[in-house]
Amino acid sequence: MRELLNNLNRLNHVYDQLDLLNFRAHKNFPLTFNKEDSKKLLPQNKRLYFSYSYLNKEKKRLTNLVLNQVIDLRVPQFIKDSTIHPQLIDKALRLKNLDQTHQNNNFELPSRNRKINKLKQLIAMIEDEHINPCRGYLNQIYVILLLNNLMPLDIRHEPYQAGELLHNADFRTKLLQFDYDRYLYQEFRPENYLKFLIYSLIHRLPTYIRSYDVRDIIPEAAECGFSSIAYEIVIDGVKECYITFKGTEANVDKSIKSRSKRFEKSVLENYKDWNYNVNSILIGSTKDDRQLLVAREFIRYLNSQIASQSLVYGIGHSLGGHFVQTLQLMDYCFDAGYTLNSAPINLNLVKNVKPELFSPETWKKLFDLTGDSDGTKFITPALNSEIKRLLPHDYSEIINECFEQDMTQVFYELPQTIWIGQKWEYNLSNWKYPFKNHPRAYLSSGEIHAYQHFFEELFAYLSSSDNSRQVVRNSLSFINARTKILRETIGEQKTAKYFFDYSNYLYQSGVFADRPQMVSKKFIEQNNSLFRGSLREWPFLKSINFDMFGLATYFHVIDGAKHFLNRTPNKL
């Protein structure tokens, strides 16, 4: 048994190293489009490929070894319960099948064997390893062993201290990731995985665990797209409740066998989240604030169920971080909390939902401080101090961790958006990543408002969509209609300037490789087709860098963002 556990631990370490290698490959991706940076890729690629070759071989070897050891395993518990051994073999076989599928895939060399294409191929090969599903099945082996007393325990002597898990970055990110990977654990209750996770990180065992899924408790949660799970835990007499809030990260429920139904659910879930993102955070309206209302109802329900004197913690990623901050501002419901790459609080939304939170005078001061009547809106340290003085608490118990250039940081420059508590920004030294998280340096207030209005109209247009096909079809229809309007008004100075400024911001952020140009009269007079004419007048439109979209997404989601957390943050 100890030899099996040793190999399971080594395989888990290989998964960690592949995960880290994926981050290093994304970090090394060149986005500055110059020969000097491209030359540096040659030795970097060699090192990365060498590391991957070793890890891939080691993963294959350990996967085969674990499967053989599981098949040959014989313990008295198998006699008492004949279902244990087949469960272990099933999980080991699933690991083998994932590895075999990867080994059978042929990754052809790129048509242009450039250094950047070889790096793209390496990233594709690492992602084809399916590290998260592999971890899921490996963890299930651990869970089965732990639940059936087959795992030799190494319990530490020191008792558990309150908040110990909360301040463990691995615990927070794995607990958040569990919400996206729950389809892997359908055979187990969430409590079983959590028991293993807690033991693996702190070497103490909880005496009580209970989970609460908002979608099992409040039917409207699924209807509006809100997702949250709470875990009530008792360790060494310390009572804690961890409430996790899911973000907008694209999620495919692989427990649904039909591809069309999986696609349908994925599109609708993301549409519901973005509907809330746009109306409640980007705009601050009450057109669709149901997710926040359900979140408050869930908190009230938990307070009526969990043990008295329990410490309540909030953890959220992206949209989930918005809920942690907003609920704390409105109801002061958490003893402490962490957010990762969080979306901000919108004061318009808060005032609409809970107008009695502040006096009319305080509301006015807050809106004056966070507005953009002067044409700018930056929350500087001095401005943040003024905002904090108007709030009922300092909220230092909430820590907002973020990649400094994360794309959600753009939201913090919208009018009436704030953050509460502490903000810890992480980045890499001597690293060229072009995304600009301060759009106010490129866009005027009028352009920011036009951006908000565009998405407000889009989601109003989509409000009649009943299924994924209608969402996609209506989105294309709306964009086509707005393109026609743009074609008719492109000759106006204001429209031309707005279009150029948006394009220039995207160019400065690495989305375009070529610099945009202003509209000329010749373009307006000679081109009947906006798209074809634009490609002739503005060749930069053909230089869209889709790699930048992929990087921005990767550094935002948990898989990429978690690797920044072991660095020293800039604390605001």
Residue pairs with C-beta under 8 A, 6 or more apart in sequence:
1 73
1 75
1 150
1 151
1 152
2 152
3 69
4 66
4 69
4 70
4 73
5 145
5 151
5 152
7 62
7 65
7 66
7 69
8 66
8 138
8 141
8 142
10 62
11 59
11 62
11 63
11 66
11 138
12 135
12 138
14 55
14 58
14 59
14 62
15 59
15 131
15 134
15 135
15 138
17 51
17 55
18 52
18 55
18 59
18 126
18 129
18 131
19 131
19 559
20 563
21 48
21 51
21 52
21 55
21 126
22 123
22 126
22 127
22 131
22 559
23 560
23 563
24 48
25 48
25 119
25 122
25 123
25 126
26 123
26 551
26 554
26 555
26 560
27 428
27 431
28 41
28 44
28 48
28 119
29 116
29 119
29 123
29 547
29 551
30 37
30 38
30 41
30 116
30 432
31 432
31 433
31 434
31 510
31 545
31 547
31 548
31 551
32 432
32 434
32 510
33 513
37 432
38 115
38 116
41 115
41 116
41 119
42 115
45 115
45 118
45 119
45 122
48 119
48 122
49 118
49 122
52 122
52 125
52 126
56 125
56 129
59 99
59 129
60 99
60 103
63 95
63 96
63 99
64 96
66 92
66 95
66 141
67 89
67 92
67 93
67 95
67 96
70 88
70 89
70 91
70 92
70 141
71 89
71 92
73 85
73 88
75 150
77 84
77 148
77 149
77 150
78 84
78 85
81 148
84 144
84 148
84 150
87 144
87 187
88 141
88 144
88 145
91 137
91 138
91 140
91 141
91 144
92 141
94 137
95 134
95 137
95 138
98 130
98 133
98 134
98 137
99 134
102 128
102 129
102 130
105 128
107 121
107 124
107 125
107 128
109 121
110 117
110 118
110 120
110 121
120 547
132 177
132 180
132 181
132 559
133 181
133 184
136 181
136 184
136 185
137 184
139 193
139 196
140 184
140 185
140 187
140 188
142 151
142 196
142 200
143 188
143 192
143 193
143 195
143 196
144 150
145 151
146 195
146 196
146 199
147 192
147 195
153 199
153 205
154 203
155 203
155 204
155 205
156 202
156 203
156 204
159 204
159 236
160 202
160 204
160 235
160 236
160 238
161 238
162 238
162 240
162 311
163 240
163 311
163 313
163 336
164 202
165 171
165 198
165 201
165 202
165 233
165 240
165 242
166 172
166 240
166 242
166 313
166 315
166 336
166 338
168 201
168 202
169 562
169 565
169 566
170 201
171 197
171 198
171 201
172 315
172 338
172 340
173 340
173 558
173 562
173 565
174 197
175 194
175 197
175 231
175 242
175 244
175 315
176 244
176 246
176 247
176 315
176 316
176 317
176 320
176 340
176 558
177 558
177 559
178 185
178 190
178 193
178 197
178 244
179 227
179 229
179 244
179 246
180 246
180 249
180 251
180 558
182 190
183 253
183 254
183 255
185 192
185 193
186 255
189 211
190 211
190 213
190 229
190 231
191 209
191 210
191 211
191 231
194 206
194 209
194 211
194 231
194 233
195 205
195 206
195 209
198 204
198 205
198 206
198 233
198 235
199 205
204 235
204 236
205 235
206 233
206 234
206 235
207 234
207 235
207 236
208 232
208 233
208 234
209 231
209 232
209 233
209 234
210 231
210 232
211 229
211 230
211 231
211 232
212 229
212 230
212 231
212 232
212 301
212 302
212 305
213 228
213 229
214 221
214 226
214 227
214 228
214 229
214 230
214 294
214 298
215 221
215 222
215 227
217 298
217 301
218 294
218 297
218 298
218 301
220 290
220 294
221 227
221 228
221 294
221 298
223 290
224 272
224 276
224 288
224 290
224 291
224 294
225 268
225 269
225 271
225 272
225 273
225 275
225 276
225 291
226 290
226 291
226 294
226 295
227 245
227 246
228 243
228 244
228 245
228 246
228 295
228 298
228 320
228 323
229 243
229 244
230 241
230 242
230 243
230 244
230 298
230 302
230 306
231 241
231 242
231 243
231 244
232 239
232 240
232 241
232 305
232 306
232 307
232 310
233 239
233 240
233 241
233 242
234 240
234 307
238 311
239 306
239 307
239 309
239 310
239 311
240 310
240 311
240 312
240 313
241 302
241 306
241 310
241 311
241 312
241 313
242 313
242 315
243 298
243 299
243 302
243 312
243 313
243 314
243 315
243 334
244 315
244 316
244 320
245 295
245 314
245 315
245 316
245 317
245 319
245 320
245 321
245 323
245 324
246 316
246 317
246 319
246 320
247 273
247 316
247 317
247 318
247 319
247 320
247 321
247 341
248 270
248 273
248 274
248 277
248 318
248 319
249 317
249 318
249 557
249 558
250 266
250 270
251 266
251 269
251 270
252 262
252 266
253 262
253 265
253 266
254 262
256 262
256 265
263 468
264 467
264 468
266 468
267 468
267 471
267 472
268 467
268 468
268 471
271 462
271 465
271 468
271 471
272 291
273 319
274 459
275 288
275 459
275 462
275 463
276 288
276 289
276 290
276 291
276 292
276 319
277 319
277 343
278 455
278 456
278 458
278 459
279 285
279 286
279 287
279 288
279 289
279 456
279 459
280 286
280 288
280 289
280 291
280 292
280 346
280 349
281 319
281 322
281 343
281 344
281 346
281 349
281 411
281 417
282 346
282 411
282 414
282 452
282 455
282 456
283 346
283 348
283 452
283 455
283 456
284 346
284 347
284 348
284 349
284 352
284 416
285 348
285 349
285 352
285 456
286 349
286 352
286 353
287 460
289 349
289 352
289 353
291 323
292 323
292 326
292 349
292 353
293 353
295 323
295 327
296 327
296 330
296 331
299 327
299 331
299 333
302 312
303 312
303 333
306 312
311 335
311 336
312 333
312 334
312 335
313 334
313 335
313 336
313 337
313 338
314 323
314 324
314 327
314 328
314 333
314 334
314 336
314 337
314 338
314 398
315 324
315 337
315 338
315 339
316 322
316 323
316 324
316 337
316 339
316 340
316 342
317 339
317 340
317 341
317 342
317 558
317 561
318 340
318 341
318 342
318 343
318 408
318 556
319 343
320 339
320 342
321 339
321 340
321 341
321 342
321 343
321 400
322 342
322 343
322 344
322 345
324 334
324 337
324 338
324 339
324 342
324 398
325 339
325 342
325 344
325 345
325 398
325 400
325 419
325 420
325 421
326 345
326 349
326 350
327 333
327 334
328 334
328 337
328 395
328 398
328 420
328 421
329 345
329 350
329 357
329 391
329 395
329 420
330 350
330 353
330 354
330 357
332 392
332 393
334 397
334 398
335 397
336 397
336 398
337 397
337 398
337 399
337 421
338 398
338 399
338 400
338 401
339 398
339 399
339 400
339 401
339 402
340 401
340 402
340 558
340 561
340 562
341 401
341 402
341 403
341 406
341 408
341 556
341 561
342 400
342 402
342 408
342 419
343 408
343 411
344 411
344 412
344 414
344 417
344 418
344 419
345 417
345 418
345 419
345 420
346 414
346 416
346 417
347 363
347 366
347 367
347 370
347 416
347 417
347 418
348 416
350 357
351 357
351 358
351 363
355 363
358 366
358 390
362 390
365 390
366 387
366 390
366 418
367 416
369 383
369 386
369 387
369 390
370 377
370 379
370 387
370 415
370 416
370 417
370 418
371 377
371 415
371 416
372 415
372 445
372 448
375 444
375 445
376 440
376 445
377 413
377 414
377 415
377 440
377 445
377 448
378 413
378 438
378 440
379 387
379 412
379 418
379 419
381 572
384 572
387 418
388 394
391 420
394 421
395 420
395 421
396 421
396 422
397 421
398 420
398 421
398 422
399 421
399 422
399 424
400 419
400 421
400 422
400 423
400 424
401 424
401 426
401 565
401 569
402 408
402 409
402 423
402 424
402 425
402 426
402 561
403 425
403 426
403 427
403 555
403 556
403 560
403 561
403 564
404 425
404 426
404 427
404 437
404 570
405 427
405 433
405 435
405 436
405 437
405 555
406 437
406 555
406 556
406 561
407 435
407 437
407 552
407 553
407 556
408 556
409 437
410 437
410 439
411 417
412 418
412 419
413 438
413 439
413 440
413 448
414 448
414 452
415 445
415 448
422 571
422 572
423 571
423 572
424 569
424 570
424 571
424 572
425 569
425 570
425 571
425 572
426 564
426 565
426 567
426 569
426 570
427 564
427 567
427 570
428 564
428 567
433 510
433 551
433 555
434 508
434 509
434 510
434 548
435 509
435 510
435 548
435 551
435 552
436 442
436 505
436 508
436 509
439 448
439 505
440 448
442 501
442 504
442 505
442 508
443 451
443 501
443 502
443 505
444 501
446 498
447 498
447 501
447 502
450 498
451 502
454 482
457 478
458 475
458 478
461 474
461 477
461 478
462 471
462 474
462 475
462 478
464 470
464 474
465 471
465 474
483 530
483 531
484 530
486 495
486 499
486 530
487 530
489 495
490 496
490 499
490 519
490 523
490 524
490 530
491 519
491 521
491 524
496 518
496 519
499 519
500 516
500 517
500 518
500 519
503 512
503 516
503 538
503 540
504 515
504 516
506 512
507 514
507 515
507 516
507 540
509 548
510 545
510 548
511 544
511 545
511 548
511 549
512 540
512 541
512 543
512 544
512 545
513 540
513 543
513 545
514 539
514 540
514 542
514 543
515 540
516 538
516 540
517 537
517 538
517 540
519 537
520 537
522 537
523 533
523 537
526 533
527 533
527 534
527 536
527 537
534 541
535 541
535 542
554 560
555 561
